[in-house]
Structure formats: C-alpha cells, structure tokens
Amino acid sequence: MTQRTHLVLGAGPIGTRLALSLARTGVPVRVVTRRGAGPVHERIERVAADASDSDVLARLAEGVDVIYNCANPQYHRWATDWPPIAASLLAAAESSGAVLVSCSNLYGYGPVDHPIREDDPLRGNEKGQIRATMWRDALALHEQGRIRTAEARGSDYLGAGPNSLFGDMLMPRLLAGKRLTLVGNLDARHTYTYVDDMVTTLAALGSDERAWGRAWHVPSAITCSQREAVAELAAAANVSPPAVNRIPWPVLRTAGLVVKFMGELKHTRYQWDADFVMDSTAATRELGLQATDPADVWRAVVAQYRVPVAA
C-alpha cells in the first residue's frame, strides 16, 4: 500500500529533522517554506510558498495525511506573522482531512510555581497568548469534528542550532574554553527538551489517534540549572568547564535595541529567574514515548559542534 504524503511546514532544526526522519521510514514528505529550502532526500519534495495564503496551503495539502506545523516566524514578528499562518493551517487541515500536528512550547502557561502539566491553565503574557490562542482555535475545530489535531509542547531546546540556548550562541565558546554569558538565575532548575525527542513526539502524534484532541509535553529527561548544564556539556566534551557570567537584564534590554531576538527575551524572563520545570510523564505513560538518556543528549550536542581534527 502506497503511503500518502506528509506535509512539513518549515525547515528549521525541527522541521528539517522531522522531514528526514519521516522520509527515511519510507514516507513521502512535502516541505513547504517561503523560499523552497529544506533537506535533500529522494522522498522529500521542497516547495516555495507563502503559508499565510490559505488557498495556496490548502492546495498543497490536498491528498496529505498529516500536516506538521514546524514554522518559526521571527520572534519579534509573532503578533503579525502567526495569525494568518495559523488560520491557513486550520483551513488546510479542514479541507484536506489531514491531521494537524503543531510543534509548540511552554510560553502559553506563563509563570508557574510547580512542575507544569498539560492541564495547567494557559495564562501566559501577550507573547504566550499568541500560541495559546492558536491551540484554542485548533482544539475548538477538533471538538466540532471539523479537524483532527494534537500539539507537542517542548521546553527550551538542546541541540537546535541558532535559537537554542546551548546551541550556536554558546557551544563554540564552550568547546573553546571561553567565558560564557547566560541570562537569569544560573542556579534555578530548568527543563530542557532534546530536539530529537521533539521530532519523535511529533511523528507519533501524527499517527496515533489516541493523541488527537490533546496537547502533550515532549518527554524530556533533563532538568538542571544552567550552571550544571555547562558542567555536563564540558564533561561530555572532555574540556574544563568555562567560567560563567550572568548578564543583567538591563544590559540585555539595551542589547535588544540592536539584536531584536535578545530584546524579546524580556517576555520570558520568568522562565530564567526562577525554577521552570515541565512534567512530561503523560506522553510516556499514555503513549509509550521515552526521552533520550541524558548522557546521550549531552554527547550528541557536543558532537554537533565538535570540529573534526584533520588527519
């Protein structure tokens, strides 16, 4: 039996990994980005399209089994870019009958003083409410029987590239033994999600009807302080732990005048000034999904940035 196409919207670290993972299992994949970028594989079709154009996205979703929303608008443009994309995704899911699976985060919850569960209320600030509204709209259509949907929510990523805390911004410096500058309370406990665990969860939600109609936290085995994360990564790389400094929030706000991404971090300051812990046991208990062993995660992140030594 020929497998029907899966559509992946976005070709960032998550979308790229997901598309390749699906293709390697024999699933035809259509990757949609504004410029037609994406991974190269014989089962992957790359398409250039504007996802906010509902007619175009609906046409690309015809005959598709699952639509994965792995889009990632620039952080400072969420308020303008997400609503039309979200509306197009809902329309495409309804017209095609495809399951809509969204890659999301924890912003919608806002500050929480206990391990965050999927049934906690979505009381996030303005930035968080953008993602919360997207989920509420999708869930409403699911409950009306108009679409089928599920959402995977991860915490801050390990191994995700340019927008990951322990990614392009810090890993090259860590491996070189250079001083690191981090935000918030360096000793507050924080849950991290490994990118490959997000990919595994997204793929599972698209194929397991038990998952539909709910949001799920991605199984995430690492909860530690930033200081501990630096030590674990240094140990995995077999280098001495570098010195770590804390950047004051006023300095970060000033830097945000030049680098917009840094300026937007004020919206999630609460995640870094106090413990921010995610409970991800539901996906393991109910869907059988397992988080990658922490030791394997640290090694994989280091390997991603380790430059091979020439023979």
N, C-alpha and C positions, 0 to 999 in steps of 0.2 A: 504493500500500500504506500503510495507516494505521500510524503509528509507535506503539509501545507506550510506556506511561508510564515515566518515570524518577523514582525517589523520592530526595529530598534530605533527610537528617536534619540539622536545624539551620539557622538563618537568621542566623548571624553574618556577618562580612565575606566569608568564603569561600563559605558556603552560599548567601548571597544572590546573589553574583556568578555562581556556578555555575548556579543555577536560572534566572537571567535569560539567561545565555549559551545554555543548552540551549533555553529557550523561544523565543529569537529565531531559532534554527535550525529551528523547527517541531516540537520535541519536547514532548509533554505532560509536565508536571512536577507532582509532588505534594510539597509542602514540609511536613514534619512538625516541629512544635515543641510545647513544653508549653502555650503559650498561643495557638497558632494564628497567630503572627506570620509575617512573610515579605514578599517583594517582591510588587508588584501587576503582573500581566500576564494577558492573556486566556488563555494556555495554562498558567497556574500555579494549581493548587488548593492552598489552605492548610488544614491540618488541625491541630487541637489534640489532642494525645495524649501519653501518658506512654510514652516509648520503652523504659523498663525493663520494661514489661508485654509479655511475649513474645507473648501471644495477640493483643493489640491490634496490635502491629507486624506480626505475621505476616498478619493480616487486611488491613492497609493495603498490604502488599507483594504481594498476590495480583495476578497479571497484569502485574507490573512487570518490566522488562528489566534495569535496573541500580539498585542501592541505593548511594548515596554517603553515607558516614559523615562528616559535617561537624559533628557535635555538638561542643560545647566546654563541658563542666562547669566550674564554678568551680575554679580551680587548687588551692585548699586542700581540695577535696572529691573529688579524683580517686580516692582509695582507696575511697571509699564509693559514688560515683556511676558510675564507669566499668564495674566488673564486671557489674552487671545489664544495662546498656545493651549492652555487648559481647556478652553471652550472647543477648539478644534479637535483635541483628543477625545473629548466626550462625544462629539458628533461623529467622529470616525469610528469609535467603538460601537455606537448605536447603529450606524448604517451598515457596518460590516459584520456585526455579530461577534467580533473578536473580543477576547478577554483583555481588559486594560489593567496592566500592572505598573505601578508607579514606584520609582526609586525616590525615597524621601528621607527626611531627617527628624530631629527631635525639637526643632525650633517651635513647633506649634504648641508645645506644652508650657513654655515659659519656665520661670524659676520653680523648682520642685525640691522639697526638703527630704525626699525619700527616694529609694530606687524607682525609677519611672517605669510604669506599666502601660500597656496599650489602652487600658480602660481609664487612665487618668484624663481629666478634662483638658481640652485644648484652650489654654488661657494665655497663649503667647502674646508678645508685643506686636506692633504693626508688621514687622518683618515675618514673625511667626504666623500671624493670621493669614498671610498670603497662602502659605502651604496648608494651613488648617481649612481655609475656605475651599481650596482645590479638593481636599479629601471629602469634605461635607457634601460638595456638589456631586462628586462621583458616587458616594455612598447613597445619596438620595435617589439617583437614577437606578442604582443597583436594587434598592428596596422597592422601586416601582416596576422592576422587571424589565427595564429598558436596556440595561447593560449588565455585564458581569465584571467585577473589579476587585482588586486587592492592592494593598500598599505595603512596601518594605521600608521600615524606618531604621536607619543606622545612626550611630554616633559619629564623632569625628574620625576620619579615616586614617588608617596606617597603610602606606604603600600606594597612595592615589596620585602622586605626581605634584603638579604645580600648586594646587589648592589644599594640599594636605599639610597639617602642621609638621609632621615628621616626614616630609617629602622633599620637593625641590628646594624649599626655603631653608631647610636645616641640615638635611642629610649630608650634602657635600662638605659642609663645615664640620659636622661631627666626625666624619671619616678623616678629615684633615687635622683633627685635634684642635680646631679653632673655637674660641669662645662662642657660646650660643646665647641669644637673647630671646626670652619667652615672655608670654603675657600672663597676667593674673597671679594667683597664689600657686607657687611652684610645688607646694606640698598638698594641695587639695586633690582628692581622689576623682578620677575621671575615667569614664568608659571609652574605649577606642574600638572601632569596627575595622576589621581587615577587609580590604576591597574584594578579595576573592570570596569571602563569606557573604558579602552583599550580592555578588553575581550568582552564587549558588542559591541564595534565597529567592532572588527574582525569578530564576528559571523554574524553581519549584512552585512558586505561586502561580505561574502561568499554566502549569499542567495539573495541579491538584485542586479539584473543585471544593475540597474541604476548606481551602484557604480563602475562597471568594467571599466578599462581603465583609472583610475584616482588614484591619491594619496589623502588621506583625513586626516585632522588633527582631532585627537580624541577630542570630546567635553570635555573641561577642564575648570572648573569654578573657579579655584583658581589661582590668580596672586597676589603675595605679596613678600615682602622681606624675607630673611632668618630669620631675627630678629622677624618679625611678625609671621612667621610660628612657631617659637619656642613658642611664646606667645600663639598662638591659640591652639597648642598641649598641653601646660601646663594647659590652661583653661579647655580644654576637659577632661584632666586627674585630674582636681581639685588639682593641685600641684602648688607651687610657681615657676615662670619662673626661670630657672637656669641662671647663668652667662654665657655669650657667648664671646669667644675669636676668633680672626681671625688668622689663621695660614699663615705666609708669604710664598709666592711662592718658594723662595729659600729653605726654610725648607722642603716644600713638595717635591721638586725635590730630596733633599737628602734622604728623607724617601722612595722615589721611587726606590732607589738603593736596598732596602730590600723588599719592598712591591710593586710589579710591577704595580698593579692597580693604586696606588697613583701616580706613576711616569707618567702614561698615561694621567693624568688629565691636563697636560700642553697643550694637543691638544684642549681642550675645555675651556681654561682659559677665552676666550672672553665671554663665557656664564655666568660667575660669576663676572666679573669685572664691567659689565655694565648691564643695563636693557636687559632682554631676554624674550620677550613676544610673545606668539603664539595666532593667531586669529583662533578660531575653529568654527566659525559661519556657515561655509558652510555645514558641516555634519548635523547640526541642521536644517538649512533652507531647504536643499535639500533632506535629508534622514530621517528627523524627529528624529534624535538621540539627547538625552538630557544628560547633565553632571549631576553627582550626586551632590546634595546640599552640599556646603562646610561644613556646620555644621555636616552633616552625615559622611563626609570624615574624619574630624578630630577625631570624636568619634570612627570610625572604625579603624583608625590607632592606636589609643590608646588601643582599646580593643584587637588588635592583639598582643600587647606586655604586657598587664596587666596580672600579675600572680595572679590567684585566691587565696584568703585567705582561709586557711583551717578552717573548722568549729570547 
